[in-house]
């Protein structure tokens, strides 16, 4: 690692498209979901209009973030097709799609692999005790189901982002167990690019009555995670959920090196506006850190991408290199 690289923190210039907010899970800390049938699904026409406006802006990643339609719902196939079509549209319009749509079947993952440069799913926590509390009404939050996704992503060679939710009723020992499981899978398949450490941040829609995760514990959790995870997995933290500038810097000193996708709105935590890149630069620069844009796929995975996906990423890499050389 060169010394100049050592002092860089990355982020992805991103925009989130939500095919649907409907979800058959009812996690008690959720500020995202709606009941089926309340809000119509996003149409391709609507998506195209949004993407056209983004072509003039500095956006690279289109995060397709969806509520979950029940695996046995008669609408499941149409839902997956809508996600697939949105990815195709984003690619055709010059963007790089990254999908996070809850647990998928192996076939569904295989289909989406052809139109995504990377995919993601939060493990949250592997402890089964949350099934009696925050996940009591969330059938797809079975730890083994979520862990299975990471394994399938490995077998299918899908660059993958996962993460932990901190402060939803788990213990510190649960963190280490979840991180160790990620580490073990990565050693086998080498497909995890990032692990997000996301502090629980209460929102106005949730029923879960618990305080926010104490941000002062975050730098220490990051430092511990850094020891458990292999060095080639990047630790990501959402800067809009670490409101104190000093603690954000402490998190970076602790080993976090990525700030995730930054766009106009955090769909998962709508009560916490994203800090935009220029604001983050002002916070980071005094600490000696440079904020650098990145693609939603890390360079070590480029050769997993074939056809149009590979070509598009190559174009972006050349553009980034050209910009870097200008500076």
Secondary structure, DSSP 4 states (H G I P E B T S, - for coil): --HHHHTEEEEEEEEEE-S--B-S---TT-SS-B-TTSSPPPPHHHHHHHHHHHTTTT--EEEEE-----TTSTTHHHHHHHHHHHHHHHHHTT-EEEEE-S---HHHHHHHHTT-SEEE---B---GGGGGTTTTT-GGG-HHHHHHHHHHHHHTT--EEEEEEESSS--HHHHHHHHHHHHHHHHHH--EEEEEEEE----TT-----PPP-GGGHHHHHHHHHHHS-TTSEEE--GGG---HHHHHHHHHTT--EEEEE-S--STTTTSPPPPHHHHHHHHHTTT-EEEE--SS-GGGGGG--HHHHHHHHHHHHHHHHHHHH-
